[in-house]
């Protein structure tokens, strides 16, 4: 399977409009400077400068793909993203590294568990959260081809499921279940996939949907659940406020639809710093913990 870096290199070499930028975070793009020459720009630890420069390049017909740690890409550079990129609706493509609980042992300063809420609030900004490395490279060609700005929660973890081809703005229905349906995205897809198997072993019919695209939202996928499942459960490594739970609830109210919806996520607290497996167990976001939380609902 092609990697993120290989896909970006291939895309940039085929289309001179692409410029790769980073704010001294080369984890995803280590081998691209020698391949792209002047079309690789490292601004240093200056996320605001990077987004401002990206907006300028986009105004001159370029398609900048920018890289930084999620917390700093979204929060430190927010005003530049909103004003220079969002208002002008420029095709700046934001690749957000270690979102959510993937910040691992870096502590609260590096936690990006409000990033979806922040970025979806910008008019015109598209927001995506691939489940894993396979899902990521399937989705990116469509995302990069869009004329709109985008924010992508990057996950380069191995896939636990063979994903269906990506259709722009569409969710991926993994299974249907009368008892409950789990809606999730990004890294939490893997945890939900394993939790689903545990719940099914206890006799429950469990639906699972990889939401993939958070903005635009696949409204039809949610409409199709009405009357076909007893309860929706949103699961995310993000604050409940402003994330997938809010997105689904907003749609249901706007559309005049009714179905019980319960959220699993962070509720008015930061997660306890630790290694990833420790965080998942402590916060009950690992498969066993998710089963416990779902059964309590």
N, C-alpha and C positions, 0 to 999 in steps of 0.2 A: 504493500500500500504506500502511495506517495505521502510524504510528510508535509506539514505546514510550510516549512522552509523551502522544500522542493517545489511545491505548488506556487509559492510566491515568486520564486526565482523564475520558474517557467513562464508565469504570467507577465512578469516585468520584462523579461527578455523578448517576449512576443509583442509587447505593447509599450512603446516609449513614454506613454503618458504616466506610467506608474513610477512613483518615487517611494522608497522605503525609508522611514524615519524612526528614530528611537531616542528616548531620553536616558541614555546610558543603561539600557536594559536589552542586552543582545541575546538573551537565552533562546529566543525563537529564531534568530536571524544571524547567527555567528558567522556563517560562511558567505553572506551576501555582499559584504563590502568589496571583495575582489571581483565578484561577478558583475556588480552594477556600477562600480566606479563612482562618478559624481552623483549618481541617482541613489546613493546610500548616504544618509545624513544623520549623524549623531550629534544632537545639540547639547549633550551633557545632562546633568540632573536639573533640567529646566523644562518641565512639562508645559508651562505657560508659553514659553518661547516656541516649543515644538508645535503646539496647536496654532499659534499665531502664524508661524511660518508655513504650516500646512495649509491654512486658509489662503495665504497669499499665493502659494503654488497652485492651489485649486482654481483660484481666480484666473490664472494664466493657462488653464487647460490641463493641469496635471491631476492625477489621482493619487494622493498621498495615503499610504498605509502606515499608520503611526503605532508605536509600541511603547508601553510603560506598565509598571505595576498598577493593578486596578485601582487601588485606593488613591493613588496620586494622579492617575490619568483622569479619573472622574471628579475628584474633589479639588485638588490643587489647581487644575486647569479648567474648572467648570465655567468660569465667566468667559474665558477665551473660547471655549467650545460653544457656549450658548450664543455669544454675541458675534464672534467672527465666523463660526461654522454654521450654527443653527439658523440664525436670522437670515443669512444669505443662502441657506439650503445648499451648501457646497458638498461635493462627494468626497469628504474626508472619511477614511475608513479606520476606525479605532479598534486595534487588537489589544484586548485587556488581559494582562497576565496575572495569574493567581487570584482570581476572584473568589468571593465567599470563603468557605472554610479551607480552601486550598492555600491560604496564607500560612498554614501549618504552624510552625513554632515561632513565627515572627512577632506575635503579640498584637494588641489592639490597634497600634498605629498602622498596621498593614492589613487590617481586616476590611474587606469591601463587601459589607452585607447590607448596604443601602444603595448600591450602584445602579440596580435596575430602576429603582424609584427615581433616582436623580436623572438618569439619562432619558427615560421615557417621558419625562416632563418637558423635554425640549421639543417644540413642534417640528415635525419633519424628520426627527431622528428615528432611525430604525434600530431595534434592539433584538439581539439574537443570543441564544445560549445553547450551542451544540452539546450533545451528551458526552462526546468523547472524540478521540482523534479521527476516527472514521467519519463520524457525523460532521465534524468540522470541515474536512476537506471536500465532503459532498456539498456542503452549504456555501462555502466561500465564493465559488465562481458566480453564483447568483447574487450574493451580497455585494461583491466587488463590481458587478455589472450595473447595479442600481445607480441612478443619478443622484440619490439622496445620501446624506451622511448616515453612518451606521456605527453602532457600538456592539462588539462581539465579545462575549464572555468566553475566553479561550480555555479549552480543555484538550490536553494532548495525551490523556490517559488511554490505555488500550480498551477496545470495545468489548463488551460482554454480550453483544447482540448484533446480528447482521441487519444494519439499518436499510430501510427502503430509500430509494432515490429521493432527493429533496425537491419539493415543489415550492416555489417562492410563497412565503407567508402561510404555509400549511403545516399543521401538526402531524405527527406520526402516531397512528393508532397501533399499539403493540397488541392489545387484547381488549375484549369487551367483557364486562362482568355485571351481573344483575345486583349483587350485594353492594358493591362500591366500585368507584373508579378513581384511580390516583392520577392526578395531573402534576407533572414535574418537569424539570429542565436541568440542563448542565450536569455537573458532577453528581447530583443527587439521583440522576436516572439509574446509575449502577446500584445504588443502595435500595432504590424502590424496586428494581428488577428482581433482586434477591429477596426482598421482603414479600413481594407478590408470590413467589414460589412457596415461601413459608406459610403464608395465609391460605394458599390453595391446598396445601398439605393438610390443613385443618378443615377443609371442606367449603371454604368460601369461594364465591365466584368474583374474581377481581379483574377489573379493567385497568389498563395502564396506557397513558398517553404521554409521549415525549413532545412537549409543547414547542420546543425548538425556536419558534419565532414568537417573541413576546409582544413585539410591536413591528409590523401589524400582527394582530391576533387572529387566529383561525376561529372565527365566530361560529362557523357551520359545525365544526367539530364539537363545540359545546352544545349547540342546539340539538345535535343528534343524540346527546346523552339524556335529554329530557324524556322521562317516561321509560327509559331503557336501563337505568341504574338507580339504586335507591339513594345514593349519597356520593358527593364529590369530596375528595380530600386533596388539598393542594399541599405539596411538600417542596420546600426550597431552603437553600442555605443563604437566607436573606431575611431581613426584617419582614414580618407579616405585613406591616404597614407599607404600602406602595409597591409591593412585589406581586407575585402571581395571584395570591388570594385577593388583593385589591383589584387586580386586572379582571379576574373572573367575576367578582362581585359587581364591579362597575358595569360590565357587559350585561349581566343578568338583570340588574335593575333597569338599565337603559332599554333592554329588549322586552321587559315585562314578563320575564320567565322566573319560575320558582322551582328550586331544588335545594335540599339541605347541602351546605358547603362548610367544611371544617378545615382550618389551616394547621399545618405543622411547619414551624419555622422559628425565628427568633422574635420574641415578644418583649420589647422594651429592655433588653439587656444585651451586652456584648458576650460572645462566647468565650469560655475560659481558654487561655492560650495553652497550647500543648502540641505534641506531634499529632498528625492527622488522625491516626487510628484512636488515639486517646480522646481527642475532641469529639469524634463521632460517637464513641461509647459514652462519654460523659453527658453529651447533649441528647442522647438517645436518637441519633440520626443514622446509626448503623442498622443493618437489617433487623436484628433482634429488637433494638430499641424502637424502630418504626413499627414493628408488629405490636409491641406493647402499647404504643401510643394509639395506633389505629384501633385496637381492640377496646381500648378505654373509651373510644368515641361511639 
